[in-house]
Amino acid sequence: MSGFRLLALTGAIAIALNGCLTTQSGSTIATDGDEPIPRLTAAAAPGARPNLKSDEAGLRMMYDKAEAGMQTSGALIRDPELNQYISDLVCKLAKEYCAEIRVYIIRAPYFNATMGPNGAMQVWSGLLLRVRNEAQLATVLGHEIGHYLKRHSVERMRNVVATSNGLAFFQLAMAGAGVGFIGAVGQLVAMAELTAYNRDQEREADLFGHQFLVEHEYDPYQAAKIWENLREEQKADGDDDSKSLFLASHPLPNERRETLDKLAQRTDASVINWETGQDRYNAALRKHRKTYLQDELQLRRFDRFEALLEMLLKDGVNTGELRFFLGEIHRLRNEGSDMETAQRHYEQALKDGGAPAEIYRSMGQVHQKSGMPAKAKAS
């Protein structure tokens, strides 16, 4: 099995778990009423370290070990500019806690971010492909920073140990996660699963994310749009409560979208120039998007991927690239009129400009399958 396929399989298993993953965060924010939105504060001062004999210190040591291995992982995206962009945004949100947080961008085509109690944050490429602007990314990062500031993973770990054979559970998960070159990434995901947050903790993290948006004058309505877009993907894939462990055990994306929208409606209306930071985000992601789109295509979840591409087209950013991948969906699926549809998308991609050079090879394959060898040779 190739390294990328192994990574994709591990990511799929991790996301199927009821874990402490951004994609699975359920929240029931109390947004009704006239009371002020509560302002949250961190559980500890910047730079505070736990007693070396405490359970928190032990949990941090486990994460430290996995983090050390992850630093040499083949799944790590090392582009300095992209790393600097996301790290700068984390520091902007975390302020005086910036020095405690280390960001790792992971190449994995799933919507996910995690935050360890030692300050190790993972941001997956599938998330970067799906958030549409800096405000939406800040929402997710702020949520994860909120978990860290409130020491939620420590609280959850204590509960696990108190109610079950927690240490044996940790050892089992760690042994199972240590596979191949992504072992360290898998370990961090497995530990996140074991410290899955409860609804109150998710509520606090969502409030932190909203608080960070407002403090920096980001559009607070962008938080709800994340879940609206994810639900569109799920609908295209035919997801329902009975088919998804996520939807069966957590509030539906529609519910989360509604609660975050209500929270935005209660925000101080005196700020009228909310920003999304879309241009900055597009610039940071531009040279990586093709790779992330290719990774999505390799999953062969064609209906879901097509829904994602159609949503991205609405932003009008390098539509030729997106049209190319729409053509690739139909070429690879090759059912009914897929070849004709693929050719139409390829032709529009060339008109729009910005399509990758591979488009000519793909057009040649479509012509060959359609019984037009001369056009195939020309392509």
Secondary structure, 3 states (H helix, E strand, C coil): CCHHHHHHHHHHHHHHCCCCCHHHCCCCCCCCCCCCCCCCCCCCCCCCCCCCCCHHHHHHHHHHHHHHHHCCCCCECCCHHHHHHHHHHHHHHHHHHHHHCEEEEECCCCCCEEECCCCEEEEEHHHHHHCCCHHHHHHHHHHHHHHHHCCHHHHHHHHHHHHCCHHHHHHHHHHHHCCHHHHHHHHHHHHHHHCCCCHHHHHHHHHHHHHHHHHCCECCCHHHHHHHHHHHHHHHHCCCCCCCHHHHHCCCHHHHHHHHHHHHHCCCCCCCCCECCHHHHHHHHHHHHHHHHHHHHHHCCHHHHHHHHHHHHCCCCCHHHHHHHHHHHHHHHCCCCHHHHHHHHHHHHHHHCCCCCCHHHHHHHHHHHCCCHHHHHHC
